[in-house]
Amino acid sequence: MIRTVKGDRAARLAFIDELKARVGQADRAIEDAVAEIVKTVKEGGDQAVQAYSQRFDGWAPPALELSRPEMEAIVKACKPEFVEALQRAAENIRLFHQRQKQQSRIDPMGGVITGQRVRGLHRVGVYVPGGTAGYPSSVLMNVIPAQVAEVGEIVMATPPGRTGRPDPYIICAALVAGVDRVFLMGGAQAVAALAYGTESVPKVDKIVGPGNIFVATAKKQLYGVVDIDMIAGPSEILILADSSANPQFLAADLMSQAEHDAMASAILITPDEALAAATVEALYRQVQSLSRREIIEKSLDDYGAVILTENMDEAVEFANLLAPEHLEVCCDSPFEYLGRLDNAGSLFLGHYSPEPLGDYYGGPNHVLPTGGTARFFSPLSVDDFIKKSGFIYYPKDALLQAADDIILLAETEELTAHANSVRIRKQLEGQGGA
């Protein structure tokens, strides 16, 4: 069910290349189909969205927008204990993201004033899949940072489903998180409607949230019309473990990611051969009782591995090369490694910080870079929902003092009109004013 990889650095590098090869571009047929959907929605508005909903979801609601009373009625199907757990999770997520918030600033330097204005985007669209891929936790993770950033309006799109009713747990999460408006639409047509606006759907400045290959392709094609969060690939977990780790925990954590998708990758790296063998044994035993066994076994067969290294230093090197989405450090002294692990979407330190803690409850965002992009991308944060403007105020004396430097720099770049903009002020002041 899962391979064991031994060997030198070259063998480990070959395995990384094999993993990254699984994340390819959408094929031409998908690209063309999405382009047609986007064009049709741009031109046809609500009618086009509803036609695609009927075609792909099996239902076209009479109105795209879900009213607040309708939302509240749907949420009554949720168990009270679920709502309470969601509220506690939301509180943790909000507290974490509030510490990310930036402030506008003014920096006076003598008579010169420079600064930066920080404000939330005007309107953001959050895409939330439905059906078997419906995750209320993703609603919290996408909406709460936008709220903390003081986004003017948060609009959510989620498919209506074949019953014409959305997932009640998703709607519950929308109410807990504070979504302003909800629209029953899914797929590439929903992304296009949010990007361009329709008669009912307002045009947004940014679209965030997970989705299938059609949603991801639409986001990629519409980047530039709107901003997007990222193009996410299959889920990943890498576990760094020393001899203090519990193989039962390790097996459970590997499968917690493998169950997402047959293309997910779950990897254990350790210098302890006995721990590796015990973890493989625990995997075979635990998977028997899990509901998504078929997906887990396919994922572990194709993209899972137990990698044996000479020591923990080699394990750390591999982790930084792989740059995983989730990185568990199941070691006796996890903080010893924190400053050395540079490339990971999110780190989970110690034996009692499993990855699902981050998915649902801990506070840090679970929208993370995949496919090795943690080398240069960061998790979704409040920063993704703000925009900044610099500002400058120079009084006359300060500009005149800097004029010769500015003119020299502009003329070196052969931008004579730039130089003239400053020179004319200097000349007229030298003549006693205009």
C-alpha positions in Angstrom: 0.0 0.0 0.0 2.9 2.4 0.6 6.5 2.2 -0.7 9.6 2.5 1.4 12.3 4.7 -0.2 15.9 4.1 0.8 19.0 5.4 -0.8 21.1 8.5 -1.3 20.2 12.1 -1.9 19.7 11.4 -5.6 17.0 8.9 -4.9 15.2 11.4 -2.7 15.4 14.1 -5.4 14.0 11.7 -8.0 11.1 11.0 -5.7 10.4 14.8 -5.3 10.4 15.2 -9.1 8.0 12.3 -9.4 5.6 13.9 -6.9 5.7 17.3 -8.6 5.0 15.7 -12.0 1.6 14.7 -10.8 0.4 18.3 -10.8 0.0 19.1 -14.5 -1.8 21.8 -16.4 -5.4 21.4 -17.3 -5.8 19.7 -20.6 -6.8 21.6 -23.7 -10.3 20.4 -23.7 -10.9 21.7 -20.1 -9.3 25.0 -21.0 -11.5 25.4 -24.0 -14.7 24.4 -22.2 -14.0 26.8 -19.4 -13.2 29.6 -21.8 -16.6 29.0 -23.5 -18.4 29.1 -20.1 -16.7 32.3 -19.1 -17.5 34.0 -22.4 -21.2 32.9 -22.3 -21.6 34.1 -18.7 -20.0 37.4 -19.5 -22.4 38.0 -22.3 -25.5 36.2 -20.9 -25.5 37.1 -17.2 -28.0 35.4 -14.9 -29.7 33.5 -17.7 -26.4 31.8 -18.7 -25.5 31.0 -15.0 -28.9 29.4 -14.5 -28.6 27.4 -17.8 -25.3 26.0 -16.7 -26.7 25.2 -13.2 -29.4 23.2 -14.8 -26.9 21.4 -17.0 -24.2 20.7 -14.5 -26.0 20.6 -11.1 -29.4 19.4 -12.2 -31.2 22.3 -10.8 -31.6 26.0 -11.6 -33.0 27.9 -8.6 -35.6 30.6 -9.6 -33.4 33.2 -7.9 -29.6 33.0 -7.7 -29.4 34.8 -4.3 -30.4 33.1 -1.1 -32.2 35.4 1.3 -31.3 35.7 4.9 -34.6 34.1 6.1 -34.0 31.2 3.7 -30.5 30.8 5.2 -31.8 30.8 8.7 -34.4 28.2 7.8 -31.8 25.9 6.2 -29.5 26.2 9.3 -32.2 24.7 11.5 -31.2 21.3 10.1 -27.8 21.7 11.8 -27.2 20.1 15.2 -26.7 22.7 18.0 -23.5 21.0 19.1 -22.1 21.5 15.5 -23.0 25.2 15.6 -21.3 25.6 19.0 -18.1 23.8 17.8 -18.1 26.0 14.7 -18.4 29.1 16.8 -15.5 28.1 19.0 -13.4 27.3 15.9 -14.3 30.7 14.5 -13.2 32.5 17.6 -9.7 30.8 17.5 -9.4 31.7 13.8 -10.4 35.3 14.3 -8.0 35.8 17.2 -5.1 34.5 15.2 -5.9 36.6 12.1 -6.5 39.8 14.1 -2.8 39.8 15.0 -2.0 40.0 11.3 -3.8 43.2 10.8 -1.7 46.1 9.5 -2.3 49.8 10.2 -2.0 52.8 8.0 0.9 55.0 9.0 2.3 58.5 8.6 6.1 59.0 8.7 7.0 62.7 9.2 10.6 63.6 8.6 11.1 67.3 9.1 8.7 69.0 6.7 8.5 65.9 4.5 5.6 63.5 5.1 5.5 60.0 3.6 3.2 57.1 4.6 1.0 54.2 3.7 -2.7 53.9 3.6 -4.1 50.4 4.3 -7.7 49.4 3.7 -9.7 46.4 2.9 -10.8 45.5 -0.6 -14.2 46.7 -1.7 -15.8 43.4 -2.4 -14.6 39.7 -2.3 -16.1 36.5 -3.6 -15.7 33.3 -1.7 -16.2 30.1 -3.7 -17.3 27.1 -1.6 -17.8 23.6 -3.2 -20.9 21.6 -2.5 -21.7 17.9 -2.4 -19.1 15.5 -1.2 -16.5 18.3 -1.3 -18.4 20.7 1.0 -16.2 21.9 3.8 -17.7 24.4 6.3 -14.2 24.9 7.8 -13.1 26.4 4.5 -15.9 29.0 4.8 -14.4 30.1 8.1 -10.8 30.2 6.8 -11.7 32.3 3.7 -14.2 34.6 5.2 -12.8 35.5 8.6 -9.5 37.0 7.3 -11.5 39.1 4.9 -13.7 40.3 7.7 -10.6 41.2 9.8 -9.2 43.1 6.9 -12.5 45.1 6.8 -13.5 44.1 3.3 -16.6 46.1 2.4 -18.8 43.2 1.3 -18.2 39.4 1.3 -20.2 37.4 -1.3 -20.3 33.6 -1.2 -21.1 31.3 -4.1 -22.0 27.6 -3.5 -23.7 25.1 -5.8 -27.5 24.5 -5.3 -27.2 20.7 -5.6 -29.7 18.4 -7.2 -32.3 19.1 -4.5 -32.1 22.8 -5.1 -30.9 23.3 -1.5 -27.3 24.0 -0.5 -25.4 22.1 2.1 -26.9 23.3 5.5 -23.5 23.1 7.2 -22.0 25.4 4.6 -24.8 27.9 5.1 -24.4 27.6 8.9 -20.7 28.4 8.5 -21.6 31.4 6.3 -23.8 32.8 9.1 -21.2 32.2 11.8 -18.4 33.7 9.8 -20.5 36.8 8.7 -21.0 36.4 4.9 -23.0 39.3 3.6 -24.7 37.6 0.6 -25.0 34.0 -0.7 -25.6 32.9 -4.3 -26.6 29.4 -5.4 -24.2 28.8 -8.2 -21.2 26.6 -8.7 -18.5 25.7 -11.1 -16.7 27.9 -13.7 -20.0 29.7 -14.3 -19.9 31.0 -10.7 -16.4 32.2 -11.0 -17.2 34.0 -14.2 -20.3 35.6 -12.6 -18.3 36.9 -9.6 -15.5 38.2 -11.9 -17.7 40.1 -14.4 -20.9 40.6 -12.4 -24.5 39.9 -13.7 -27.9 41.4 -13.2 -28.0 39.7 -9.8 -24.4 39.0 -8.8 -22.2 41.9 -7.9 -18.7 42.1 -9.5 -16.0 41.4 -7.0 -12.4 42.4 -6.7 -11.0 39.1 -5.7 -12.1 35.4 -5.7 -10.9 33.0 -3.1 -11.7 29.4 -2.2 -11.2 25.8 -3.4 -12.8 24.0 -6.2 -12.5 21.3 -8.9 -10.4 21.5 -12.0 -13.0 23.6 -13.8 -13.1 26.2 -10.9 -9.3 26.3 -10.7 -9.1 26.8 -14.5 -11.7 29.6 -14.5 -9.8 31.3 -11.7 -6.6 31.1 -13.6 -8.2 32.4 -16.8 -9.8 35.3 -15.0 -6.7 36.4 -13.1 -6.2 40.0 -14.2 -9.9 40.6 -14.5 -10.0 39.9 -10.7 -7.3 38.9 -8.2 -7.3 35.3 -6.9 -5.8 33.6 -3.9 -3.9 30.7 -5.5 -4.2 27.7 -7.8 -4.2 24.9 -5.3 -3.1 21.3 -6.2 -3.7 18.0 -4.4 -3.3 18.0 -0.6 0.1 17.1 0.9 1.5 16.0 4.3 5.1 15.4 5.2 5.8 14.0 8.7 9.3 14.4 10.2 9.7 11.8 13.0 12.3 10.7 15.4 12.3 7.6 17.7 10.0 9.3 20.2 7.1 9.3 17.8 4.1 6.9 18.1 3.6 4.9 14.9 -0.2 4.7 15.6 -0.3 8.5 15.5 1.9 8.7 12.4 -0.3 6.2 10.5 -3.5 8.1 11.4 -2.0 11.4 10.4 -0.8 10.1 7.0 -4.2 8.8 6.2 -5.9 12.1 7.3 -4.5 13.7 4.2 -4.6 10.6 1.9 -8.4 10.5 2.2 -8.8 13.9 0.5 -8.0 12.8 -2.9 -6.4 9.9 -4.8 -3.7 12.3 -5.9 -2.9 13.5 -2.4 0.6 12.7 -1.1 1.4 11.5 2.4 5.0 11.0 3.3 6.9 9.9 6.5 10.6 10.7 6.7 12.6 9.3 9.6 16.0 7.8 10.3 14.4 5.2 12.6 13.9 2.0 10.6 11.9 0.3 13.3 9.5 3.3 13.6 9.0 3.2 9.8 8.1 -0.5 9.8 5.7 -0.1 12.7 4.0 2.8 11.0 3.5 0.8 7.8 2.0 -2.0 9.9 -0.3 0.5 11.6 -1.4 1.8 8.3 -2.6 -1.6 7.1 -4.5 -2.1 10.3 -6.2 1.2 10.7 -7.3 1.7 7.1 -9.6 -1.3 7.3 -12.2 0.6 9.3 -12.1 3.9 7.5 -15.0 5.0 5.2 -12.7 6.4 2.5 -10.5 3.3 2.4 -10.4 3.1 -1.4 -9.2 6.6 -1.9 -6.6 6.3 0.9 -5.2 3.1 -0.5 -5.0 4.6 -4.0 -3.3 7.8 -2.7 -0.7 5.8 -0.6 -0.1 3.4 -3.4 0.7 6.1 -6.0 2.0 9.1 -4.0 2.7 7.9 -0.5 6.1 6.9 0.9 8.1 6.1 4.0 11.6 7.6 3.4 14.6 6.5 5.5 17.4 8.9 6.1 20.8 8.6 7.8 19.9 11.2 10.4 17.5 14.0 11.2 19.7 16.6 9.4 19.0 14.8 6.1 15.3 14.6 7.0 15.3 18.4 7.4 17.1 18.9 4.1 14.5 16.8 2.4 11.6 18.7 4.0 13.0 22.0 2.7 13.4 20.6 -0.8 9.9 19.2 -0.9 8.3 22.4 0.5 5.1 20.6 1.6 1.7 22.0 2.3 1.5 20.5 5.8 4.6 19.6 7.8 4.3 17.7 11.1 7.3 17.6 13.3 6.7 14.6 15.5 9.9 14.8 17.5 10.8 14.9 21.2 12.1 18.5 20.8 10.1 20.0 17.9 11.1 23.6 18.5 14.7 22.6 17.9 13.7 22.3 14.2 11.4 25.3 13.9 14.1 27.7 12.8 15.6 25.2 10.3 12.3 24.3 8.4 12.0 27.2 6.0 9.7 25.8 3.3 6.3 24.7 4.5 2.8 26.0 4.3 2.0 25.3 7.9 4.0 23.4 10.7 2.5 21.2 13.4 4.9 20.8 16.3 5.0 17.9 18.7 3.1 14.6 19.1 -0.3 16.2 20.0 -0.6 18.8 17.2 -2.0 16.7 14.3 -2.8 18.3 11.0 -6.6 18.2 11.5 -6.1 20.6 14.4 -5.1 23.2 11.8 -7.8 22.2 9.4 -10.6 23.0 11.8 -9.7 24.7 15.0 -6.2 25.9 15.9 -6.4 29.4 14.3 -3.7 29.6 11.6 -5.2 29.4 8.1 -5.6 26.1 6.3 -5.6 27.6 2.8 -2.0 26.7 2.0 0.4 26.6 -0.9 0.9 23.2 -2.6 3.1 21.5 -5.1 6.3 22.9 -3.7 5.2 26.5 -4.0 5.6 26.9 -0.2 9.2 27.9 -1.2 7.8 31.3 -2.2 4.0 31.5 -1.4 2.4 31.9 2.0 -0.9 30.8 3.6 -4.0 32.9 3.0 -4.0 35.8 5.5 -5.4 39.2 6.2 -2.8 40.6 3.8 -4.6 38.9 0.9 -7.7 41.1 1.5 -6.1 44.5 1.7 -4.6 47.0 -0.6 -2.0 49.7 0.1 -1.3 53.1 -1.3 1.8 55.1 -0.5 1.6 58.9 -0.2 4.1 61.6 -0.3 4.0 65.3 0.7 7.1 67.5 0.1 7.0 71.2 0.9 8.7 73.5 -1.6 12.1 73.7 0.1 12.4 70.0 0.4 11.7 69.4 -3.3 14.1 72.1 -4.4 16.8 70.5 -2.2 16.2 67.1 -3.9 15.7 68.6 -7.4 19.2 68.1 -8.9 19.3 64.4 -7.8 15.9 63.7 -9.3 16.8 65.5 -12.6 20.1 63.5 -12.8 18.4 60.2 -12.2 15.6 61.0 -14.8 18.0 62.1 -17.5 20.2 59.0 -16.9 17.1 57.0 -17.8 16.5 59.3 -20.8 13.1 60.3 -19.4 13.4 64.0 -20.1 9.7 64.8 -19.4 10.3 63.4 -15.9 13.3 65.7 -15.5 11.3 68.6 -16.9 8.5 68.2 -14.3 11.0 68.9 -11.5 13.2 71.3 -13.4 10.4 73.7 -14.3 9.5 74.1 -10.6 13.2 74.8 -9.8 13.5 77.3 -12.6 10.3 79.2 -11.8 11.2 79.3 -8.1 14.6 80.6 -9.1 12.9 83.4 -11.0 10.8 84.3 -8.0 7.7 82.2 -8.8 5.4 81.8 -11.7 
